[in-house]
């Protein structure tokens, strides 16, 4: 896992919420995988406590398509950030993805 401050983790969570309101994310395993394969995904979040086969599937896809993937949130934190129960999220907007990646530095 990446070392990230609590302040930046909160900002990242808030950015996810804003991206959802803007309609710039897709959630759920199948939709995220389709987004990755179509090369629309810019950044993928997977819960670090998700099922191992889900984590492996998403890791394999993001590695193959060279899309950044973060596993800094638990499924509860991801769900809270977007207001619905999810373990995997793809950000499909370059601007949001860039802002989120800058928070990781």
Beta strands, then each sheet from edge to edge (+ up, - down):
strand 1: 25-27
strand 2: 43-46
strand 3: 68-70
strand 4: 88-91
sheet 1: 1+ 4- 2+ 3+
end
